[in-house]
Amino acid sequence: MNVRHAKQIGRGAATAALATGLILGLSGCGGDEKPPQDGKPVKNSAPAKADGGAGAQQPSQQQEPTEVLGTLTGQDGFELAINSAERDAGGFVTVKGTLKNTSGSTRAFPAGARGDEMEIVKHSNSLGGATLLDGVGKKRYYVLRDTDGRPLTTTGLDMMKGGASLPVFMQFPAPPATATEVSLQVPTFTPATIKLS
């Protein structure tokens, strides 16, 4: 075998190896998945996209907390059930609850619940007007805000379908440890006394 013939064979082998590598690489990029040979369906590991609108919440998809510390009743069939009010090490109290439209039709969340402070009003509908009232210490605690003035509470509350519910939260400075019960007040809602844990 001469040198020229050996070079041609070497080039042919390199070309075949390159073509095989390209075919294998392209087959790994295919978007269509074929079902496995055993007949079992393939599970999609990508998370489902959730619609951010409050009106899109489906009551059957959410497991509502069972413990209710207090309930605030609002306008047009809105109800706010408080499920927890916990102190944390940073000197805050985080109140969590479930906002529900108990009416049979789609309703707009009352804009008055965000209060009337201009810094909060400019940041969409929210529970920004909420306060904790410590009756013993005679002090009122307002919802905390970030550096841009946004309230540290659920925002973007808009339309809600009849029967729909949505988890919500509010964060306040913590009253003294001696305050075990406070009154949670939200504009347009009736107040409720809740225990801090």
Steps between C-alpha positions, in 0.01 A plus 500: 500500500643833401489823703243665274255212539546501883422873517175451305390221733588717805292791362206269433509365857519853645206614284293198609579567868408868463170416328415246770572756773278759330213255460521397867521864611199604294291207618560614860355846419167372370195668655251217448517228759389152405319288758718244673496139385324379817186701413506717815438872444791740528469748788566862417745641754442864399288690752160621388472872445265674739290796400592792727148645506306455819188422299661193345544320831306177517371412848532128432874533423591656832496325833364758740649506850269359764590723798323837505610755762245757393290610203464849354190563290525747213285654231337314210541156655874515571622317808849485649568198724820534705686169531820604681664802664860409584785697646842443350854561620536821299242685709211461256155346506384323185126455469381241247147435391260410223308762307175363358225634278196340662258652248379308200646739244828663400576804713766772507708502817421824691771756426441657843676206668835646396437807716549861398875557543633626167818291521293179520213603270733532200595129526185316378216356709621334817441450870738792560255683726504221759606578856552309825361672806654414838221607735705442817805695383277747314709483183411449135737316264482561123594261220874517432632636169804432288746769392280592202195552722325177398306344788622164626170334433319326216460743209334491159160411645248560224206295377408176675254242375209402720609231746871550422757529779855629515774470765612841628753639748580822687816585692517741795752611760457274803321638806668432838505139618241591763245558223352158435180621331457780247221634287560463127335781309470532122310792344158392360512182718371441851788461752589172670696419816778250438758328719870540426724195515 
